[in-house]
């Protein structure tokens, strides 16, 4: 059980405190409620660009990492469709350095053409290296716009295309920052060997002077129900053919989310999964076959991704996948298989909770979803899944009219 207290500063910053006196560390985790889904469709990749810009120097501190490392700390960040998350860990006796650094870059960055140029080039190189010049690297750039026609999940966090970042100017960057990087659009978690009183004192000292901002969070379109199968063929210089099938599924607060997650593990989560046993090991139709979920806050995707064995056609490979799905729909999964997958999930959650930083991030994301207690009740949702639930979800979700399929041909 992760114990926590919550309070809010006058500028709207929501703060979560988690005390742990078994460690000599403290973690500060700041979640900004901005991800790629909040971007202008003509200016994508900005949320991810800011993940880099936030380390390029703030109004009063030219080098974020240097000041942090001098105090014995380390930091990192990540961007998703839904959020941008920054975290630092420090020795508990130096935690005020973390408050100083994070508050200053929330106040304002050091906006300069030089800083923007450096980080813009870093992101452009990342785009080329990870998405354009790597075998199968553009799969995500292709499957998302195939699966989503209205919702802004139809582009990856890196952005739709390089030109959006290449043409990002200082005025656009400043506008994005002051709209989204506001205390009233953030959740701060302070975790570790620090008292609630000290947390309140440091928050009031460093964060409360930052003014509330008039943030404009525009509504974005929701994805209508998909009613017909979508297919796209791509030809590229890759070693073998690959197929990706993407089915729409519920978001993080959907009652069927946890069952869908378990379903992905049962079908394709490792060498004991049904797909591996039947289609990789037994029939040798695939060299690799995985099933996973996107894990988005809004309705996301349940994905089946497989590299075909040489000499196997797309028709044979896809028919085999569909045959296994039909068999799964027509027979209840055994209690033994379900219990095994739930136990593995429970173990992963418990191991994750050992880490102070993981607990901090978990509290922040649960609060972002609107139910902070999810940080503690997540496992209960998995334990409540029954074989009948899995069968029902498979019958409703894993149908071709709800599926977008990418056929990635090796030239």
Number of C-alpha atoms within 10 A of each C-alpha: 9 14 13 17 11 13 12 16 16 16 17 18 21 20 22 23 24 25 20 17 14 8 13 13 21 29 29 24 31 25 25 24 20 25 21 26 25 21 21 13 15 11 16 26 28 27 30 24 23 21 19 20 24 20 19 23 21 22 13 14 17 14 13 20 18 13 16 21 12 10 17 14 21 17 18 14 17 14 21 18 25 21 21 22 24 19 21 21 23 23 19 17 13 16 26 18 18 27 19 17 21 23 20 20 21 20 20 19 22 18 17 11 10 11 17 21 15 13 20 23 13 13 21 18 14 14 20 14 12 14 17 15 12 12 14 19 15 16 18 16 19 17 23 18 18 19 27 20 15 13 17 22 24 24 24 23 23 25 24 19 17 17 14 16 22 13 11 18 13 15 10 12 17 13 11 17 21 17 15 22 23 23 26 22 21 24 23 28 29 27 29 27 20 22 16 18 10 10 22 16 11 16 22 14 14 18 22 18 14 20 14 15 16 12 16 9 13 9 8 13 11 14 18 10 9 17 11 12 14 17 14 12 10 14 11 13 12 14 13 18 24 25 20 22 24 27 22 23 26 20 18 17 16 12 11 19 21 23 24 24 20 20 25 18 23 22 22 23 19 15 13 13 19 18 27 22 16 16 19 20 14 11 11 17 25 22 16 18 25 20 23 20 21 16 18 17 18 20 20 22 23 23 23 21 18 24 20 23 17 13 9 13 13 17 8 11 21 19 12 17 18 14 12 16 18 15 10 17 19 12 11 15 17 10 11 9 14 20 15 12 19 21 15 13 18 17 13 11 14 13 11 14 18 10 10 20 23 16 22 28 23 22 29 27 21 17 20 18 14 11 13 18 16 18 21 16 12 14 18 12 14 21 16 11 18 16 17 13 16 23 19 15 17 19 15 11 18 20 17 17 14 19 25 24 23 22 19 22 17 14 11
